[in-house]
Amino acid sequence: MIFTEAGAKKAAELLAANNKENSAIRVFVKSGGCSGYTYGMAIDDRSLEGDTIFEDRGVKIVVDKMSLPLLKGSELDYIENMMGGGFNVNNPQATSSCGCGHSFRTDGQTAPDGESASCH
């Protein structure tokens, strides 16, 4: 996983404001959304068994072992527009995504576990 320049800058700002030693941006995937999976991000100062740690542009990224295959090769960007700003995951594994941009599918199959078809 890597950052765009804008993504690394915003992530570094958030980590500096958190002011905890060994903080990282944790990126994860969970079931949900209309396409099957949704992205999640959090600031985390711990690592768990099975985590993979990346560092790009001076910012640490942590990914759990279940999310790693779904995020392989992804790029974290930060985009600001008239609606505000937010992080965006550019995922080469995603074969389709929801119109809202918050959920994705990797293999063209239906959502896991009969998840809702509404956009979250």
N, C-alpha and C positions, 0 to 999 in steps of 0.2 A: 504494500500500500504506500502511496505517496500523496503529497499535498501539491496543490497549485500554489503559486506565490501568495495569492489572496487568502487561500485556505490556511496556509502556514502562519501568515501574519495574524489572522483573527484567532486561531487556536493558541498561538503564543500569548496573545493579549489575555485570553480567558484563563490560561494556566497561570500567568503572572498575577492576575487578580485573585485566583484561588489561594495563592501564597502557601502551598503545601509542598514539602520536599517530595521528589519523585512522582509528581503528578504527570498524568498522561491523558490523552484523549482516547477513551474506550469507544470502539465502533463495534456494533453488533447487529445481527439480523434475527428477527423473530417472525413467527407465523402471523399473518393478518393482512388486512387490506384487500382490495379487490383483485389484485394480481397474484397473491399468495404469500409474499414476504414483505416486511417493512424494515426500514433502517432505523437504528437508534444510535445515539451518541451521548456520552456523559464524560465528565471529568472524574478520573479515578486515581487514587494515590496508592493502590495496591495491585499486585498481580496475583492471579489465581493459577492453580495447577492446570497446565495445558495451554496457557496463554502464549501467544506469539507477540513479541515486541519488535516494532519497527521504529526507526528514527529517520525522519526526512526533514531537511531544512532546519535542523536543530530542535524539532518538536517530536516527542515520543507518541506513538500510536500503539494501543494494545487491542488485540483481537482474540476472542475465545476460540477454542478448538472447533466448536460446532459452526461458528460463523465464518471461519477462515476460508473454507472451500468456496463459499458463496461470494466472498469479497476479494478473492485472488485477482490481482492486477488492477484494483480499483484506485481511483484518484479522488481525494477530498478537496472540494472547492468551496469558496464562500462567495455568495452572490448577493449584491444589494440592488434593489429596484424600488419602484414606487410603492410596492406593497410591504417593504421592509427588507430585512436581510436574513440569510440563513445558509446553513451548510447544504451542499449538494454532493451526492455520491455518484461519480461517473463510473459505472460498473460495466466492464466489457462482458461479463457473464450474463447480464440481463438480456433476455430475448424478447421481453415485452414489459411494458410498464403501464401504470394507471395514469389517467389524464391529470390527476392531481400531482403526480410525480413522487408520491410517498411510498408506493408499493411497486414490486417488480416480480417477475417470474424468470427462472433460469432455463427451463427446459420445454416451454410451450404447453405444459400439462395444466390441469385444473388446480385451483388453490388447495393446499393441504388441509386435511381434516374438515372439509366442507366449510371453510371460512366464508364469511359474508361477502357478497358481491358488491357491497357499497364501498365507496372510496373513503378512506380514513385519513 
